[in-house]
């Protein structure tokens, strides 16, 4: 599944399937539109970050949409 493969690097900080154990935002169950908005803000530099702006710039708009759909579909724990 392409969206799961794209999301795998996110798991290191945001937890398996986006269920962070604390310290980082939980992505699981996140509203798709909010996710896309935040990623675009990281990508443009409108939202400051330590590493997320670098990650976001590595994704195309289509890939960000796939990530958003993947995380929205995950159950929060």
C-alpha positions as CSV (number, residue, x, y, z in Angstrom):
1,X,0.0,0.0,0.0
2,X,1.6,3.2,-1.2
3,X,0.1,5.4,1.5
4,X,1.4,3.1,4.3
5,X,4.9,3.1,2.7
6,X,4.9,6.9,2.5
7,X,3.8,7.2,6.2
8,X,6.5,4.8,7.5
9,X,9.1,7.5,8.2
10,X,6.5,9.4,10.3
11,X,6.2,6.5,12.7
12,X,9.7,7.2,14.2
13,X,8.5,10.4,15.9
14,X,4.7,10.1,15.7
15,X,4.3,6.5,16.7
16,X,3.1,3.4,14.8
17,X,0.2,4.3,12.6
18,X,0.4,7.9,14.0
19,X,-0.3,6.9,17.6
20,X,2.3,9.0,19.4
21,X,3.2,7.9,23.0
22,X,3.6,11.6,23.9
23,X,5.8,14.5,23.0
24,X,4.7,14.5,19.4
25,X,1.2,15.2,18.0
26,X,-1.0,12.1,17.4
27,X,-1.7,11.8,13.7
28,X,-4.1,8.9,13.9
29,X,-7.6,10.0,13.2
30,X,-6.5,13.5,12.3
31,X,-8.9,15.4,10.0
32,X,-7.6,15.1,6.4
33,X,-8.0,18.8,5.6
34,X,-6.2,19.8,8.8
35,X,-3.3,17.5,8.1
36,X,-3.0,18.8,4.5
37,X,-3.1,22.4,5.8
38,X,-0.4,21.8,8.4
39,X,1.9,20.0,5.9
40,X,1.5,22.8,3.4
41,X,2.3,25.3,6.1
42,X,5.5,23.3,7.0
43,X,6.3,23.0,3.3
44,X,6.0,26.8,2.7
45,X,7.7,27.8,5.9
46,X,4.6,29.5,7.3
47,X,4.7,27.1,10.3
48,X,8.1,27.0,12.0
49,X,9.6,23.6,12.8
50,X,12.8,21.9,13.6
51,X,12.6,19.1,11.0
52,X,9.0,19.0,9.7
53,X,9.7,21.6,7.0
54,X,12.4,19.3,5.6
55,X,10.1,16.3,5.6
56,X,7.1,18.2,4.1
57,X,9.3,19.6,1.2
58,X,10.1,16.0,0.3
59,X,6.4,15.1,-0.5
60,X,4.4,16.1,-3.5
61,X,0.8,17.5,-3.1
62,X,-0.5,14.0,-4.1
63,X,1.7,12.3,-1.5
64,X,0.5,14.7,1.2
65,X,-3.1,13.8,0.2
66,X,-2.3,10.1,0.5
67,X,-0.7,10.6,3.9
68,X,-3.7,12.6,5.0
69,X,-6.1,9.9,4.0
70,X,-3.9,7.2,5.6
71,X,-3.7,9.0,9.0
72,X,-7.4,10.0,9.0
73,X,-8.3,6.3,8.6
74,X,-6.2,5.2,11.6
75,X,-7.8,4.6,14.9
76,X,-6.6,6.7,17.9
77,X,-5.5,4.6,20.8
